[in-house]
Amino acid sequence: MKNIIILILIISTGVSCTERNIVFTETQKQQVAFEVRQTLDSYTNDIHTKGLLSEFMYLDSSADFFWVPPGYTMALSYDSVSNIINRTAPTLKLVDNNWNTLRIIPLSAVLANYTGVIQSKMILKNDSVLLYRMIETGVVIKRNNGWKLLSGQTSILPPVQDVR
């Protein structure tokens, strides 16, 4: 009996060591980057075509979620971000975000980091137009229902100056 317990311990230790040392291949990294890019493109497209409330399809609602929105100096929980989205959505007629640059760094089969510059055009219900350039960096996580924004920060960049 004692030998069986020792054998089980040796096998389980070998299996757990093997799992930790699984190689994340270049092909797997490319697949993760492709999926994350598709998700971020769908995210901006859905906000444009369906409105700001479609953002909820892309947010991870777990307790691990946090975000620092433009103008904020601290991380907000999912509930706080949800309140901001729900308050802001009725004031907007259109949100058109486009990635000027986007870099995705796969970390594992289920986690990736991204950073990019977004060109944003918002049209308010009163037809006022707001133009922004923002920089965003975040972590996405793969859940059973797809890739979700887990954490990050979005900041407004100063306007580009024409130096001609």
Order of alpha helices (4+ residues) and beta strands (2+ residues): alpha-alpha-beta-alpha-beta-beta-beta-beta
